[in-house]
Amino acid sequence: MEKGLKSLLLSKQDTSLLPVTTHDICELASFTGSPRLVTAARKLHSIVGMTARMRYPDCLPSPKIQRDVYTLEMALNVYGIVDESLQLIRQSIHVPLDDSF
């Protein structure tokens, strides 16, 4: 979702938004001006916390790994939120949906 939000911001060609150096999805979503993306980012953040925890095991309390922290239900909720958000982002930047890659 972070990369999608950054793509949307770059597509706006508003140089006041650049460079976007944050990884905070709530902050990125707020820059888009989309209430739906802000809500989605907040939901995602409430489930996963700091998104770096999903990528970097050292962000978790030792000796835990991601599997110890996230449940299947959480993963499915996150998938739904991100999928819906990316669809909205694609529509906002007029990118055709092509699942062939």
C-alpha distance (Angstrom), angle and dihedral (degrees) to the residues before:
residue distance angle dihedral
M1 . . .
E2 3.79 . .
K3 3.80 92.5 .
G4 3.80 91.5 45.9
L5 3.80 91.8 52.5
K6 3.79 90.7 48.3
S7 3.81 90.3 49.6
L8 3.79 90.2 52.4
L9 3.79 91.3 50.2
L10 3.80 91.6 48.6
S11 3.80 90.8 49.2
K12 3.80 90.4 58.1
Q13 3.82 89.0 65.2
D14 3.79 90.1 -145.7
T15 3.79 103.3 148.9
S16 3.80 91.3 -162.7
L17 3.82 86.4 72.7
L18 3.79 93.5 54.0
P19 2.91 135.8 131.8
V20 3.76 95.8 31.4
T21 3.79 102.8 -164.3
T22 3.79 101.3 160.4
H23 3.79 124.8 103.4
D24 3.82 91.8 -162.5
I25 3.81 105.2 118.0
C26 3.80 92.7 -161.9
E27 3.79 90.8 55.2
L28 3.81 92.2 44.9
A29 3.80 91.5 49.5
S30 3.80 91.0 50.7
F31 3.82 89.7 56.5
T32 3.82 90.2 57.8
G33 3.79 93.8 62.6
S34 3.80 90.6 -135.4
P35 3.82 114.2 131.9
R36 3.81 89.6 -161.9
L37 3.80 92.6 55.7
V38 3.80 91.4 45.4
T39 3.81 90.0 52.6
A40 3.80 91.6 46.8
A41 3.81 91.9 49.1
R42 3.79 91.1 50.5
K43 3.81 91.1 49.5
L44 3.78 90.8 49.0
H45 3.79 91.9 47.8
S46 3.81 91.2 49.5
I47 3.81 89.7 56.3
V48 3.80 103.2 40.3
G49 3.78 103.0 21.2
M50 3.76 113.6 -154.8
T51 3.82 104.6 14.8
A52 3.81 92.1 -138.9
R53 3.81 86.3 72.3
M54 3.81 88.2 71.4
R55 3.80 93.2 54.2
Y56 3.77 105.3 33.2
P57 3.82 121.0 49.4
D58 3.81 90.8 -162.0
C59 3.82 88.4 68.8
L60 3.80 89.2 67.1
P61 3.79 125.0 78.6
S62 3.78 108.6 -91.8
P63 3.03 131.1 -73.1
K64 3.82 93.1 18.5
I65 3.78 126.9 104.9
Q66 3.79 128.5 -165.1
R67 3.80 92.6 -88.9
D68 3.80 89.1 59.6
V69 3.81 92.9 54.0
Y70 3.81 106.7 37.0
T71 3.80 125.5 59.0
L72 3.79 128.7 -152.7
E73 3.80 89.2 -108.1
M74 3.80 90.4 54.1
A75 3.80 90.8 48.6
L76 3.79 92.1 50.9
N77 3.81 91.3 48.9
V78 3.79 90.9 49.7
Y79 3.80 91.0 48.0
G80 3.80 91.0 53.8
I81 3.80 93.7 47.7
V82 3.80 93.6 47.7
D83 3.81 93.7 44.1
E84 3.81 92.1 52.3
S85 3.81 91.3 44.7
L86 3.79 93.5 50.8
Q87 3.81 90.6 49.8
L88 3.80 89.3 53.2
I89 3.80 91.0 47.3
R90 3.82 91.6 49.7
Q91 3.80 90.1 51.6
S92 3.80 91.1 47.3
I93 3.79 93.5 54.1
H94 3.80 93.6 34.5
V95 3.78 96.5 -119.5
P96 3.81 112.1 158.9
L97 3.76 114.6 -122.8
D98 3.79 107.2 -110.2
D99 3.77 116.5 169.5
S100 3.81 93.3 175.8
F101 3.79 94.8 100.2
